Amino acid sequence: MKKGTHFICSIAIALSLLLAASCGYAQFAGSDFAPHSGLVGKDVVWVPTPQTLVDTMLDMAKVTSDDYLIDLGSGDGRLVVSAAKLGATALGIEYNPDMVELARRVATEEGVTSKATFEQADIFEYDFSEATVITMFLLPELNLRLRPTILKMKPGTRIVSNSFTMDDWKFDQSADVPDIGDWSTAYLWIVPAKVDGTWKIDGGQITLTQNFQYITGTLTRGNEDVELTGKLNGDKISFDAGGAEFVGTVNGNTMSGTRAGGGNWKAVR
């Protein structure tokens, strides 16, 4: 989906929210609750994610039984249930209590209650820091509100968004699903390690400036300064300094790895 389309869709959802705001949840209460596309929520209106896009989002995040997935604004629970079927432990956070009960019934019907759970809560007040995968279908301004919290999560945490990006934090991967309508793009980000600053390395130093997963800087040895550029993939780092390629792993204030052509390197901040 193009950026201009994102903006138009964002406005459309916001207008729908304003128009529906007077409806409330009361009319949908009870076990016969049946949500409809455009149902008003606390921050957005609910639009169901097509199952093919759900599957694409989970595939992009490489979800396995080792993962703890949290879906922010889980709606009818379809993404959480689908993650549970892959063996992941999955939790849905949803503000609408009727949606929560509906999702729990779906999980029961699908036989995944040991893996799929749901809580009625505000996503901006809930601690989701232990998740290894975060999924969401929120407006761009809500993504930006969540972004500082997401960037504090453990390096390597995968973030997947339906249709909306995170402004100047460029996504690591995108995928379009054809023939499913307006909501057809999934975006993936991988939370990068924090490497901004000065590091001592093998008789010299590296000074790094970080812009999300991208890094620039200088490798200094003696009187020679060499510019470097590189990228982070979670806690994995790679950079080129004057034609010399370095790859390694970041562990807090230490990073180490190998040079192309042989040899090890280690840097301490």
C-alpha positions, 0 to 999 in steps of 0.5 A, spaced: 500 500 500 502 506 498 504 512 503 498 516 500 493 511 501 495 510 508 494 517 509 487 516 506 485 510 510 488 513 516 483 519 515 477 514 513 478 510 520 478 516 524 472 519 521 469 513 522 471 513 529 468 520 530 461 518 527 460 511 531 463 514 537 456 515 540 454 508 539 458 505 545 458 498 547 452 497 550 448 495 544 452 489 543 452 486 550 451 478 551 453 472 549 450 473 542 455 479 541 456 479 533 461 485 531 461 488 525 466 492 521 467 499 523 465 497 530 467 503 535 473 502 539 477 506 544 482 508 540 480 505 533 474 502 529 475 495 529 476 492 522 477 484 521 484 482 518 483 477 513 486 470 514 491 470 509 494 477 511 494 474 518 498 468 516 502 473 512 504 477 518 505 470 522 510 468 517 514 474 517 515 474 524 517 467 523 512 465 529 514 458 533 512 454 539 518 458 542 515 465 542 510 469 546 506 473 542 502 479 544 496 482 539 495 489 541 488 490 540 486 483 539 479 484 536 475 477 535 482 474 537 483 471 530 491 473 530 492 470 537 488 463 535 492 463 529 499 464 533 496 459 538 495 454 532 502 454 531 504 452 538 506 459 540 504 462 547 499 468 545 495 473 549 490 478 546 489 485 549 483 488 547 479 494 551 472 492 549 470 486 554 465 483 549 470 482 544 474 479 549 469 474 551 468 473 544 475 471 543 475 467 549 469 463 546 473 462 539 479 460 542 475 454 546 471 452 540 478 452 536 481 448 542 487 452 543 485 455 550 492 452 553 496 457 548 491 463 547 488 467 552 485 474 552 485 480 557 481 486 557 486 492 558 488 498 555 494 497 550 497 504 553 497 501 560 499 494 559 506 491 560 508 487 554 515 488 555 516 480 555 513 479 548 518 476 543 513 478 537 508 484 537 502 484 532 497 490 531 492 493 527 492 501 529 493 508 526 499 511 525 499 516 531 498 510 535 504 506 532 508 512 534 505 513 541 507 506 542 514 506 539 518 509 544 516 503 549 517 498 543 524 501 542 526 499 549 524 492 548 529 486 548 533 486 541 530 482 536 523 482 538 519 482 532 514 487 531 508 486 525 503 491 523 497 491 519 497 496 514 500 502 518 508 504 519 512 508 524 513 514 520 521 515 520 523 508 523 523 504 516 520 497 516 525 491 515 520 488 511 514 488 507 509 484 504 503 485 500 497 480 499 493 480 493 486 481 492 483 482 499 481 489 499 484 495 502 488 492 508 493 488 504 500 490 507 504 487 513 510 491 515 515 488 520 520 491 524 526 488 528 528 491 535 535 493 534 540 493 540 543 500 542 550 501 540 550 509 540 556 512 543 564 511 543 567 504 543 574 501 544 576 496 539 583 493 538 588 499 539 583 504 536 576 506 537 569 506 534 564 512 534 557 510 532 551 514 531 544 510 531 538 511 527 534 506 529 537 499 525 542 504 521 548 506 523 554 511 521 560 513 524 568 513 524 573 507 526 579 511 528 586 508 529 592 512 530 591 518 526 587 515 521 579 516 521 575 511 516 568 512 515 563 506 517 556 504 515 552 499 517 546 496 520 543 492 526 538 486 526 536 485 533 543 484 537 546 482 530 551 488 527 554 488 521 558 494 518 563 496 513 569 501 515 574 503 509 572 496 505 573 492 511 567 488 513 565 486 520 560 482 523 558 480 530 553 480 536 552 486 541 551 484 548 550 490 552 556 494 552 560 489 549 560 487 542 564 482 538 565 478 532 569 476 526 572 480 520 571 478 513 577 474 510 579 472 518 580 474 524 576 476 530 574 483 533 571 486 540 569 492 542 567 495 549 563 501 550 
